């Protein structure tokens, strides 16, 4: 059990890069320095991974297939859930105006290729310290339920619950704002992002799945439906 906990506490870096040899080099040096590493070969794959399981930091190549690093960074900064996600841009572009463009798009740092792996690791550590990204993921508690954003473990009355990625994000959002009522549009913008076209009814579908996942037989239904207003995580209701 102790090894699992220590593993989950290591910051997760998502490497978004389509050059396989560079990905291998980055993974080796990052893991050697105590980070967990995930990878994506293009911008769309990276966007999916960030949405389903947000990393602590993104190493983002400028030139990517399907969706450029610049556009991906722009989309991340437009979404409330990823607005403060630390991003370091990697690029072969060495001109000053390119660096300015990358930073103005929303990157927190900008490193040109070739670079020293040791210097890159130092920049990553400095950015994580500055943003406080890793320590921010403290467990959340509401009623008899606990959610750990780092391990993605959810328990209720000591029993482990099994949630899908979207239901987990929904629950995390509600647990960060307990007893506050959110409209379907509020939930869509916070959980899916403003740039994703999703029907409002989709929220209802995932709310039903969330209820099924967290509410056992004869347990209090912690998700309150407020007629003509939306949903809230609350204990002010009758048993499920």
Secondary structure, DSSP 8 states (H G I E B T S, - for coil): -HHHHHHHTS-EEEEE-S-HHHHHHHHHHHHHTT-EEEEESSHHHHHHHHHHS--SEEEEESS-SSS-HHHHHHHHHHSGGGTT-EEEEEES---HHHHHHHHHHT-SEEEESS--HHHHHHHHHHHHHHHTTTTT---EEETTEEEETTTTEEEETTEEE---HHHHHHHHHHHHTTT--B-HHHHIIIII-TTS---HHHHHHHHHHHHHHH--TT-B--EEEETTTEEEE-S-S-B-
